Amino acid sequence: MSGPQPRLHLPFSDWPEVDRLMWNSAVNNDDPFADGVGARLSKTTLHKYWMGWRRFLGFLTITEPDALEIAPPKRLTTERVRRFVEHLRETNTPHSVAIQIDSLYGAARTLIPEGDWNWLRDIKTRLYSAAPRGKHRPTGNHQCATRRSRHGAHAGMHHNGKCPDHDG
């Protein structure tokens, strides 16, 4: 295979133009009296949402690149989020998956404030409820829990607690 490997987090410069325009419109306003959704959010919260959206776009780049040509409100569907959750479960703890979907939900509300995102809120709430309480890292093979993926992101274990690279 030639060319660069797809990235898990799609860089902002590679986002579809409409996504970049929507993001900039939502967040680039220093006026404390502005009505824009992003105007009232802290820089930390905006960064979390930005990372959630770029992670979702990275997933689509890998699994369904043609979806990037669909308008964002139509692109974000229950079925795509379901596949995104399954993809995240391959390398994240249940709590981390919930955090990622929470970030995606916040990004959707910021980018597309007129959208009805109750279904996405419900999914992230169910994911948080299903995540084990207390320790957020699953127990098991320490080598697996601390290894890094080829993409440089923390890989962890599969959602079933098994390490794909080790028998332990």
N, CA, C and O of each residue as an XYZ file, in Angstrom:
672
protein
N       0.850     -1.169      0.000
C       0.000      0.000      0.000
C       0.896      1.232      0.000
O       1.815      1.327      0.813
N       0.641      2.164     -0.892
C       1.439      3.378     -0.943
C       0.664      4.532     -0.325
O      -0.553      4.462     -0.154
N       1.382      5.584      0.003
C       0.766      6.763      0.590
C       0.690      6.666      2.101
O       0.943      5.612      2.685
N       0.336      7.780      2.727
C       0.268      7.796      4.193
C      -0.902      6.974      4.709
O      -1.938      6.861      4.054
N      -0.718      6.405      5.893
C      -1.779      5.655      6.556
C      -2.858      6.637      7.040
O      -2.538      7.761      7.426
N      -4.118      6.225      7.022
C      -5.173      7.088      7.561
C      -4.911      7.366      9.039
O      -4.350      6.529      9.747
N      -5.313      8.524      9.486
C      -5.131      8.909     10.880
C      -6.428      8.712     11.648
O      -7.523      8.898     11.118
N      -6.275      8.332     12.905
C      -7.461      8.169     13.746
C      -8.142      9.507     13.991
O      -9.368      9.578     14.062
N      -7.352     10.563     14.119
C      -7.870     11.917     14.309
C      -7.585     12.697     13.037
O      -6.423     12.962     12.731
N      -8.606     13.067     12.297
C      -8.410     13.796     11.054
C      -7.984     15.223     11.367
O      -8.716     15.942     12.047
N      -6.808     15.657     10.886
C      -6.366     17.033     11.141
C      -7.373     18.049     10.608
O      -8.038     17.810      9.600
N      -7.475     19.163     11.285
C      -8.434     20.206     10.914
C      -8.282     20.610      9.454
O      -9.278     20.837      8.768
N      -7.066     20.700      8.980
C      -6.824     21.102      7.592
C      -7.390     20.092      6.589
O      -7.597     20.432      5.424
N      -7.643     18.854      7.032
C      -8.199     17.810      6.163
C      -9.707     17.625      6.337
O     -10.317     16.818      5.636
N     -10.302     18.363      7.259
C     -11.751     18.272      7.439
C     -12.441     18.715      6.151
O     -11.889     19.524      5.405
N     -13.628     18.202      5.884
C     -14.398     18.745      4.760
C     -14.586     20.252      4.962
O     -14.728     20.722      6.091
N     -14.584     20.987      3.880
C     -14.669     22.448      3.975
C     -15.874     22.907      4.790
O     -15.764     23.827      5.601
N     -17.024     22.271      4.576
C     -18.224     22.677      5.300
C     -18.033     22.497      6.808
O     -18.507     23.327      7.584
N     -17.356     21.445      7.236
C     -17.102     21.221      8.662
C     -16.205     22.328      9.230
O     -16.463     22.856     10.311
N     -15.160     22.666      8.490
C     -14.261     23.740      8.949
C     -15.018     25.062      9.076
O     -14.860     25.780     10.064
N     -15.836     25.380      8.079
C     -16.608     26.631      8.116
C     -17.590     26.636      9.287
O     -17.728     27.637      9.990
N     -18.265     25.515      9.486
C     -19.224     25.427     10.589
C     -18.518     25.562     11.937
O     -19.000     26.251     12.836
N     -17.361     24.888     12.065
C     -16.623     24.966     13.327
C     -16.175     26.403     13.596
O     -16.384     26.936     14.685
N     -15.561     27.015     12.597
C     -15.081     28.390     12.772
C     -16.222     29.339     13.100
O     -16.071     30.222     13.944
N     -17.349     29.168     12.448
C     -18.505     30.014     12.710
C     -19.024     29.826     14.137
O     -19.452     30.784     14.781
N     -18.981     28.603     14.618
C     -19.511     28.295     15.955
C     -18.602     28.757     17.080
O     -19.087     29.111     18.154
N     -17.284     28.762     16.855
C     -16.375     28.974     17.987
C     -15.528     30.237     17.919
O     -15.024     30.679     18.951
N     -15.356     30.824     16.763
C     -14.468     31.986     16.653
C     -15.201     33.276     16.936
O     -15.503     34.055     16.031
N     -15.481     33.487     18.199
C     -16.151     34.705     18.602
C     -15.752     35.014     20.039
O     -16.104     34.280     20.962
N     -15.022     36.094     20.219
C     -14.573     36.483     21.558
C     -15.566     37.422     22.252
O     -15.316     37.868     23.372
N     -16.669     37.716     21.605
C     -17.677     38.602     22.176
C     -18.440     37.861     23.272
O     -19.122     36.878     22.982
N     -18.338     38.313     24.536
C     -19.028     37.608     25.624
C     -20.548     37.681     25.527
O     -21.249     36.959     26.236
N     -21.069     38.559     24.645
C     -22.516     38.689     24.489
C     -23.028     37.956     23.248
O     -24.208     38.045     22.908
N     -22.143     37.241     22.586
C     -22.525     36.527     21.360
C     -23.486     35.392     21.684
O     -23.456     34.820     22.773
N     -24.335     35.084     20.717
C     -25.324     34.019     20.890
C     -24.834     32.658     20.414
O     -25.472     31.648     20.711
N     -23.725     32.598     19.686
C     -23.223     31.336     19.159
C     -22.971     30.324     20.263
O     -22.513     30.674     21.350
N     -23.277     29.062     19.972
C     -23.135     27.991     20.967
C     -21.714     27.945     21.520
O     -21.521     27.870     22.734
N     -20.724     27.990     20.639
C     -19.336     27.890     21.064
C     -18.837     29.101     21.829
O     -17.836     29.014     22.539
N     -19.522     30.235     21.693
C     -19.075     31.465     22.341
C     -19.125     31.373     23.864
O     -18.362     32.055     24.549
N     -20.004     30.548     24.393
C     -20.150     30.467     25.849
C     -19.363     29.314     26.471
O     -19.423     29.101     27.682
N     -18.624     28.568     25.641
C     -17.884     27.413     26.139
C     -16.427     27.771     26.410
O     -15.850     28.624     25.735
N     -15.842     27.113     27.398
C     -14.434     27.337     27.700
C     -13.559     26.754     26.600
O     -13.991     25.885     25.842
N     -12.340     27.235     26.524
C     -11.400     26.713     25.524
C     -11.153     25.217     25.728
O     -10.992     24.478     24.756
N     -11.123     24.770     26.979
C     -10.921     23.348     27.271
C     -12.088     22.518     26.742
O     -11.877     21.467     26.137
N     -13.305     22.979     26.966
C     -14.481     22.270     26.477
C     -14.499     22.246     24.955
O     -14.789     21.212     24.353
N     -14.193     23.374     24.336
C     -14.145     23.428     22.875
C     -13.098     22.465     22.327
O     -13.319     21.812     21.307
N     -11.965     22.382     23.005
C     -10.913     21.460     22.555
C     -11.403     20.006     22.646
O     -11.154     19.201     21.749
N     -12.093     19.689     23.726
C     -12.640     18.335     23.889
C     -13.606     18.015     22.747
O     -13.545     16.934     22.162
N     -14.486     18.949     22.438
C     -15.453     18.729     21.369
C     -14.764     18.637     20.013
O     -15.125     17.802     19.184
N     -13.785     19.486     19.792
C     -13.006     19.481     18.547
C     -12.331     18.124     18.359
O     -12.349     17.560     17.265
N     -11.738     17.606     19.430
C     -11.092     16.292     19.368
C     -12.127     15.196     19.099
O     -11.848     14.258     18.352
N     -13.299     15.302     19.689
C     -14.353     14.317     19.453
C     -14.798     14.303     17.997
O     -15.012     13.241     17.414
N     -14.936     15.500     17.411
C     -15.366     15.572     16.012
C     -14.271     15.068     15.075
O     -14.542     14.331     14.127
N     -13.020     15.476     15.354
C     -11.943     15.034     14.459
C     -11.710     13.528     14.577
O     -11.262     12.901     13.617
N     -12.009     12.933     15.746
C     -11.890     11.482     15.898
C     -12.974     10.785     15.088
O     -12.713      9.764     14.453
N     -14.191     11.330     15.106
C     -15.275     10.768     14.314
C     -14.959     10.893     12.818
O     -15.181      9.949     12.060
N     -14.450     12.037     12.396
C     -14.072     12.215     10.996
C     -12.940     11.263     10.605
O     -12.928     10.739      9.491
N     -11.996     11.039     11.510
C     -10.925     10.084     11.245
C     -11.467      8.673     11.051
O     -11.020      7.942     10.168
N     -12.439      8.298     11.890
C     -13.093      6.996     11.748
C     -13.752      6.883     10.381
O     -13.608      5.865      9.703
N     -14.468      7.916      9.975
C     -15.126      7.881      8.667
C     -14.112      7.820      7.532
O     -14.353      7.153      6.525
N     -12.989      8.503      7.681
C     -11.944      8.470      6.665
C     -11.456      7.046      6.454
O     -11.173      6.641      5.326
N     -11.357      6.293      7.531
C     -10.872      4.916      7.468
C     -11.954      3.959      6.952
O     -11.669      3.078      6.140
N     -13.191      4.131      7.421
C     -14.229      3.139      7.161
C     -15.231      3.489      6.067
O     -15.786      2.601      5.420
N     -15.459      4.776      5.864
C     -16.498      5.197      4.918
C     -16.165      6.591      4.379
O     -16.892      7.545      4.657
N     -15.088      6.722      3.619
C     -14.635      8.046      3.174
C     -15.684      8.845      2.400
O     -15.686     10.074      2.465
N     -16.561      8.181      1.681
C     -17.588      8.906      0.923
C     -18.554      9.659      1.836
O     -19.190     10.621      1.405
N     -18.668      9.231      3.087
C     -19.564      9.905      4.027
C     -19.104     11.331      4.317
O     -19.908     12.162      4.739
N     -17.828     11.623      4.098
C     -17.322     12.972      4.348
C     -17.908     13.982      3.360
O     -17.805     15.190      3.575
N     -18.514     13.500      2.295
C     -19.130     14.392      1.314
C     -20.588     14.682      1.645
O     -21.228     15.494      0.977
N     -21.110     14.031      2.660
C     -22.486     14.254      3.114
C     -22.470     15.422      4.099
O     -21.526     15.570      4.875
N     -23.506     16.243      4.070
C     -23.603     17.366      5.004
C     -23.566     16.836      6.443
O     -24.166     15.800      6.731
N     -22.873     17.528      7.344
C     -22.737     17.037      8.727
C     -24.032     16.625      9.416
O     -24.040     15.593     10.088
N     -25.134     17.379      9.287
C     -26.356     16.923      9.976
C     -26.866     15.571      9.471
O     -27.455     14.805     10.234
N     -26.643     15.282      8.200
C     -27.082     14.002      7.626
C     -26.033     12.914      7.827
O     -26.357     11.726      7.812
N     -24.793     13.310      8.013
C     -23.674     12.358      8.178
C     -23.715     11.689      9.538
O     -23.364     10.516      9.669
N     -24.139     12.426     10.544
C     -24.142     11.906     11.915
C     -25.442     11.142     12.149
O     -26.475     11.724     12.478
N     -25.362      9.815     11.969
C     -26.541      8.955     12.100
C     -26.331      7.933     13.213
O     -25.208      7.684     13.650
N     -27.423      7.358     13.651
C     -27.364      6.319     14.674
C     -26.488      5.163     14.218
O     -25.669      4.663     14.989
N     -26.654      4.735     12.977
C     -25.880      3.591     12.476
C     -24.389      3.907     12.423
O     -23.571      3.062     12.785
N     -24.025      5.092     11.985
C     -22.596      5.455     11.954
C     -22.030      5.543     13.370
O     -20.907      5.105     13.619
N     -22.792      6.100     14.283
C     -22.328      6.175     15.675
C     -22.193      4.776     16.254
O     -21.259      4.511     17.011
N     -23.100      3.883     15.917
C     -23.012      2.490     16.384
C     -21.694      1.861     15.905
O     -20.981      1.225     16.682
N     -21.390      2.047     14.633
C     -20.134      1.501     14.090
C     -18.918      2.192     14.712
O     -17.888      1.558     14.940
N     -19.043      3.483     14.982
C     -17.960      4.227     15.628
C     -17.711      3.680     17.029
O     -16.561      3.510     17.433
N     -18.771      3.406     17.767
C     -18.634      2.831     19.117
C     -17.929      1.483     19.041
O     -17.021      1.217     19.829
N     -18.328      0.640     18.115
C     -17.671     -0.665     17.963
C     -16.195     -0.494     17.623
O     -15.345     -1.220     18.138
N     -15.897      0.451     16.768
C     -14.507      0.748     16.410
C     -13.723      1.207     17.654
O     -12.607      0.742     17.891
N     -14.299      2.103     18.432
C     -13.632      2.597     19.641
C     -13.408      1.479     20.656
O     -12.390      1.456     21.347
N     -14.351      0.564     20.741
C     -14.245     -0.534     21.704
C     -13.050     -1.442     21.422
O     -12.585     -2.148     22.316
N     -12.561     -1.429     20.212
C     -11.401     -2.256     19.866
C     -10.148     -1.821     20.615
O      -9.260     -2.638     20.862
N     -10.066     -0.541     20.980
C      -8.828     -0.031     21.583
C      -9.048      0.830     22.822
O      -8.095      1.422     23.327
N     -10.267      0.916     23.320
C     -10.566      1.791     24.452
C     -11.341      1.044     25.530
O     -12.024      0.059     25.252
N     -11.228      1.517     26.740
C     -12.045      0.995     27.825
C     -13.480      1.477     27.634
O     -13.704      2.441     26.902
N     -14.448      0.838     28.266
C     -15.836      1.303     28.144
C     -16.013      2.762     28.568
O     -16.770      3.507     27.947
N     -15.317      3.159     29.619
C     -15.425      4.553     30.070
C     -14.851      5.507     29.021
O     -15.419      6.572     28.781
N     -13.742      5.138     28.400
C     -13.151      5.975     27.361
C     -14.065      6.081     26.141
O     -14.142      7.137     25.514
N     -14.745      5.011     25.808
C     -15.709      5.052     24.707
C     -16.811      6.057     25.042
O     -17.190      6.864     24.193
N     -17.323      6.013     26.260
C     -18.368      6.951     26.677
C     -17.867      8.392     26.586
O     -18.602      9.278     26.151
N     -16.634      8.625     26.989
C     -16.060      9.966     26.915
C     -15.981     10.429     25.464
O     -16.306     11.577     25.158
N     -15.552      9.540     24.571
C     -15.458      9.899     23.148
C     -16.836     10.260     22.583
O     -16.963     11.231     21.837
N     -17.854      9.493     22.930
C     -19.196      9.767     22.414
C     -19.765     11.029     23.065
O     -20.513     11.768     22.425
N     -19.422     11.280     24.315
C     -19.797     12.525     24.977
C     -19.193     13.708     24.217
O     -19.862     14.719     24.001
N     -17.936     13.577     23.817
C     -17.274     14.643     23.050
C     -17.934     14.824     21.686
O     -18.106     15.952     21.226
N     -18.298     13.733     21.045
C     -18.990     13.805     19.755
C     -20.340     14.498     19.925
O     -20.729     15.323     19.098
N     -21.048     14.161     20.993
C     -22.336     14.792     21.281
C     -22.165     16.304     21.472
O     -22.942     17.092     20.932
N     -21.158     16.700     22.231
C     -20.900     18.124     22.432
C     -20.537     18.822     21.126
O     -20.957     19.952     20.878
N     -19.756     18.142     20.297
C     -19.387     18.709     19.003
C     -20.621     18.880     18.122
O     -20.771     19.905     17.457
N     -21.498     17.892     18.112
C     -22.721     17.984     17.302
C     -23.569     19.163     17.766
O     -24.099     19.907     16.941
N     -23.700     19.336     19.061
C     -24.489     20.452     19.596
C     -23.853     21.794     19.281
O     -24.551     22.796     19.120
N     -22.522     21.816     19.192
C     -21.815     23.057     18.887
C     -21.878     23.372     17.395
O     -22.175     24.501     17.004
N     -21.597     22.368     16.564
C     -21.584     22.569     15.116
C     -22.979     22.737     14.523
O     -23.180     23.533     13.606
N     -23.936     21.988     15.048
C     -25.275     21.925     14.469
C     -26.294     22.138     15.591
O     -27.032     21.219     15.943
N     -26.333     23.353     16.152
C     -27.183     23.590     17.328
C     -28.676     23.409     17.065
O     -29.444     23.173     17.997
N     -29.089     23.518     15.806
C     -30.511     23.354     15.493
C     -30.922     21.886     15.397
O     -32.110     21.581     15.294
N     -29.951     20.980     15.431
C     -30.247     19.548     15.312
C     -30.861     18.973     16.574
O     -30.666     19.497     17.671
N     -31.601     17.895     16.408
C     -32.166     17.169     17.545
C     -31.200     16.033     17.884
O     -31.200     14.995     17.222
N     -30.392     16.228     18.897
C     -29.345     15.271     19.271
C     -29.718     14.467     20.512
O     -28.845     13.904     21.173
N     -31.015     14.411     20.831
C     -31.453     13.628     21.998
C     -31.046     12.166     21.873
O     -30.671     11.549     22.870
N     -31.110     11.607     20.687
C     -30.725     10.207     20.480
C     -29.249      9.993     20.803
O     -28.876      8.966     21.371
N     -28.410     10.964     20.439
C     -26.981     10.847     20.708
C     -26.706     11.036     22.208
O     -25.854     10.354     22.777
N     -27.427     11.957     22.834
C     -27.319     12.136     24.285
C     -27.696     10.845     24.999
O     -27.032     10.447     25.956
N     -28.753     10.192     24.541
C     -29.192      8.941     25.158
C     -28.145      7.842     25.002
O     -27.915      7.068     25.931
N     -27.516      7.771     23.840
C     -26.463      6.773     23.622
C     -25.295      7.014     24.567
O     -24.816      6.079     25.209
N     -24.831      8.259     24.661
C     -23.679      8.522     25.539
C     -24.041      8.275     27.001
O     -23.193      7.835     27.779
N     -25.278      8.549     27.382
C     -25.715      8.283     28.756
C     -25.715      6.778     29.036
O     -25.273      6.341     30.098
N     -26.211      5.991     28.078
C     -26.211      4.530     28.246
C     -24.794      3.979     28.295
O     -24.515      3.046     29.048
N     -23.893      4.554     27.491
C     -22.498      4.098     27.516
C     -21.850      4.394     28.870
O     -21.132      3.552     29.410
N     -22.099      5.581     29.417
C     -21.572      5.897     30.751
C     -22.158      4.949     31.798
O     -21.443      4.478     32.683
N     -23.450      4.674     31.697
C     -24.099      3.781     32.667
C     -23.548      2.366     32.602
O     -23.445      1.689     33.625
N     -23.195      1.917     31.403
C     -22.688      0.556     31.226
C     -21.211      0.419     31.584
O     -20.728     -0.692     31.801
N     -20.490      1.540     31.647
C     -19.055      1.491     31.963
C     -18.866      1.134     33.431
O     -19.597      1.633     34.286
N     -17.899      0.281     33.732
C     -17.639     -0.087     35.132
C     -17.329      1.142     35.987
O     -16.689      2.090     35.533
N     -17.784      1.103     37.199
C     -17.510      2.188     38.150
C     -16.109      2.016     38.722
O     -15.535      0.928     38.667
N     -15.571      3.082     39.261
C     -14.251      3.001     39.902
C     -13.143      3.083     38.887
O     -13.065      4.040     38.117
N     -12.284      2.084     38.883
C     -11.159      2.079     37.955
C     -11.681      2.083     36.524
O     -12.586      1.324     36.177
N     -11.104      2.938     35.708
C     -11.550      3.043     34.328
C     -10.733      2.166     33.393
O     -11.130      1.968     32.245
N      -9.619      1.642     33.844
C      -8.805      0.752     33.017
C      -9.137     -0.682     33.393
O      -9.142     -1.026     34.575
N      -9.411     -1.514     32.414
C      -9.731     -2.897     32.749
C      -8.526     -3.607     33.340
O      -7.378     -3.272     33.048
N      -8.811     -4.587     34.171
C      -7.728     -5.384     34.726
C      -7.334     -6.435     33.718
O      -8.109     -6.746     32.814
N      -6.166     -6.979     33.853
C      -5.727     -8.012     32.919
C      -4.268     -7.849     32.589
O      -3.492     -7.360     33.411
N      -3.897     -8.239     31.433
C      -2.518     -8.230     30.991
C      -1.973     -6.802     30.973
O      -2.424     -5.976     30.179
N      -1.011     -6.511     31.836
C      -0.455     -5.169     31.933
C       0.232     -4.757     30.640
O       0.157     -3.594     30.242
N       0.900     -5.698     29.980
C       1.556     -5.369     28.715
C       0.549     -4.819     27.725
O       0.808     -3.821     27.053
N      -0.576     -5.458     27.636
C      -1.585     -5.039     26.677
C      -2.184     -3.699     27.085
O      -2.392     -2.827     26.242
N      -2.459     -3.536     28.361
C      -3.112     -2.318     28.821
C      -2.247     -1.087     28.633
O      -2.766      0.029     28.601
N      -0.949     -1.260     28.508
C      -0.087     -0.090     28.397
C       0.585      0.042     27.041
O       1.342      0.988     26.824
N       0.328     -0.887     26.120
C       0.987     -0.777     24.824
C       0.404      0.375     24.024
O      -0.659      0.899     24.356
N       1.081      0.751     23.006
C       0.616      1.817     22.135
C       0.252      1.236     20.776
O       0.903      0.308     20.297
N      -0.771      1.775     20.168
C      -1.148      1.303     18.844
C      -0.208      1.873     17.812
O       0.599      2.750     18.117
N      -0.307      1.380     16.589
C       0.549      1.891     15.527
C       0.231      3.346     15.215
O       1.012      4.030     14.553
N      -0.912      3.816     15.691
C      -1.301      5.197     15.452
C      -0.795      6.118     16.558
O      -0.991      7.331     16.487
N      -0.146      5.557     17.577
C       0.391      6.359     18.660
C      -0.598      6.624     19.778
O      -0.232      7.222     20.789
N      -1.831      6.197     19.624
C      -2.819      6.405     20.670
C      -2.786      5.227     21.632
O      -2.380      4.128     21.254
N      -3.211      5.448     22.876
C      -3.260      4.365     23.843
C      -4.207      3.305     23.304
O      -5.336      3.613     22.920
N      -3.763      2.087     23.277
C      -4.560      1.034     22.667
C      -5.396      0.273     23.677
O      -6.543     -0.061     23.381
N      -4.874     -0.011     24.848
C      -5.635     -0.728     25.857
C      -6.064     -2.104     25.404
O      -5.409     -2.724     24.566
N      -7.168     -2.584     25.959
C      -7.663     -3.912     25.623
C      -9.000     -3.790     24.925
O      -9.647     -2.744     24.972
N      -9.401     -4.850     24.287
C     -10.723     -4.907     23.693
C     -11.775     -4.810     24.787
O     -11.492     -5.081     25.954
N     -12.981     -4.425     24.411
C     -14.060     -4.272     25.386
C     -14.401     -5.569     26.099
O     -15.044     -5.543     27.149
N     -13.980     -6.707     25.548
C     -14.278     -7.976     26.205
C     -13.203     -8.363     27.226
O     -13.251     -9.450     27.802
N     -12.217     -7.453     27.451
C     -11.179     -7.697     28.444
C     -10.037     -8.546     27.926
O      -9.099     -8.815     28.678
N     -10.072     -8.980     26.679
C      -9.013     -9.807     26.105
C      -8.030     -8.916     25.346
O      -8.419     -7.927     24.723
N      -6.811     -9.268     25.407
C      -5.792     -8.541     24.669
C      -5.615     -9.211     23.315
O      -5.342    -10.410     23.255
N      -5.765     -8.458     22.220
C      -5.679     -9.086     20.903
C      -4.288     -9.592     20.555
O      -4.154    -10.439     19.671
N      -3.246     -9.099     21.224
C      -1.894     -9.481     20.870
C      -1.266    -10.468     21.854
O      -0.129    -10.898     21.661
N      -1.997    -10.825     22.900
C      -1.440    -11.713     23.924
C      -2.491    -12.754     24.323
O      -3.691    -12.504     24.208
N      -2.057    -13.867     24.769
C      -2.997    -14.907     25.194
C      -3.456    -14.741     26.630
O      -4.412    -15.396     27.046
N      -2.804    -13.886     27.395
C      -3.107    -13.734     28.820
C      -4.287    -12.994     29.069
O      -4.657    -12.792     30.225
